[in-house]
Amino acid sequence: MKNSGKIINGFLIGAAVVALSVVGGCGKKSEESAKSYSSKFSNMSDSEKVAYVMRTCTPDSVARFVMNAALGRIKGVEIDTLAMAELYVYSNYDPDKQDLYAEEATRLKEQLSLAQKMELFKKGSTDDPVSFGLDLGLSYLTRVRENNMSVKDIDKEIKEFRKICGEDTATYRRFVTGFTEALRQDKDKDVKKEVYEKFINLQPR
């Protein structure tokens, strides 16, 4: 899963860049130290953190900040409820900026592993709770293809996803339903034979 690893590494590097850029006002010099930066954010609500970043950063940078903070990728700064953070963004951006934010947020989400997507879901993402698992399963085959994932790669990622699902067995069951349906639809097209044979009978248990 070499390509996937490069994407995730790039995503994490992006988190560090965003953290530094926020401290420096997204490119402007700042006298704030990293310590005072973390202290300042620790006393803010999710909406206040987003508002602070929105004052000096472009919509795509705000999207990176929100996603990385929600995933705990920015030391000392965390978004506790993703839905609240994004509600503030969409309530305070004009339509053009909303589109720029949404485009970057969607791009970032598409790069995440199953477990990371589940992390965002647990953080109160705006995904519909009923369709989330099914949509995740239906779209997973695209991730498998784009990253040329092996059976071992897929098996590992699904196990990590199942683990983070925990007691949310409904989401895991819906994922399995979606993934196996995607495999059936793609049979005899371009899905690898070994992938099809390994996961077509994946059980939601």
Residue pairs with C-beta under 8 A, 6 or more apart in sequence:
1 147
1 148
1 149
1 150
1 153
3 146
3 147
3 148
4 113
4 147
4 149
4 153
7 111
7 147
8 111
8 112
8 113
11 68
11 73
11 108
11 111
11 112
12 73
14 64
14 68
15 64
15 68
15 71
15 73
15 74
16 74
18 61
18 64
18 65
18 68
18 74
19 68
19 74
19 75
19 77
21 27
21 57
21 61
22 37
22 52
22 53
22 56
22 57
22 65
23 30
23 32
23 34
23 37
24 30
25 56
26 56
26 57
26 58
26 61
28 56
32 40
34 76
37 76
37 77
38 75
38 76
38 77
40 52
41 49
41 52
41 76
41 77
42 76
44 52
45 84
46 79
46 80
46 81
46 84
46 85
46 88
47 84
47 85
47 87
47 88
49 69
49 77
49 79
49 85
50 62
50 65
50 66
50 79
50 85
50 88
50 89
51 88
51 92
53 61
53 62
53 65
54 62
54 89
54 92
54 93
57 65
58 100
59 93
59 97
59 98
59 100
59 101
59 104
60 100
60 101
60 103
60 104
62 89
62 101
63 101
63 102
63 104
63 105
63 108
64 104
64 108
65 74
66 79
66 82
66 85
66 86
66 89
66 105
67 105
67 108
67 109
67 120
68 74
69 77
69 78
69 79
69 85
70 78
70 79
70 82
70 85
70 119
70 120
70 123
71 116
71 119
71 120
72 78
79 85
79 123
80 123
81 123
81 124
82 120
82 123
82 124
82 125
82 126
83 124
83 125
83 126
84 124
86 105
86 126
89 98
89 101
90 98
90 101
93 101
109 117
109 120
110 143
112 120
113 157
113 160
113 161
114 136
114 140
114 157
114 158
114 160
114 161
114 175
115 157
115 160
115 161
115 163
115 164
117 136
118 161
118 164
118 165
118 171
119 164
121 127
121 132
121 171
122 164
127 135
129 171
130 174
131 174
132 171
132 174
133 170
133 171
133 172
133 173
133 174
133 175
133 177
133 178
134 174
134 175
134 177
134 178
135 178
136 171
136 174
136 175
136 178
137 174
137 175
137 176
137 177
137 178
137 179
137 180
137 181
137 182
138 178
138 179
138 181
138 182
139 178
139 182
140 175
140 178
140 179
140 182
141 179
141 182
141 183
141 186
141 191
143 149
144 154
144 191
144 195
145 190
145 191
147 153
149 157
149 195
151 194
151 195
151 198
151 199
154 195
154 198
154 199
155 198
158 199
158 202
161 172
161 175
162 172
165 171
165 172
169 204
172 204
173 204
175 204
176 202
176 203
176 204
177 204
179 199
179 202
180 199
180 200
180 201
180 202
183 191
183 195
183 196
183 199
183 200
184 200
186 196
187 196
187 200
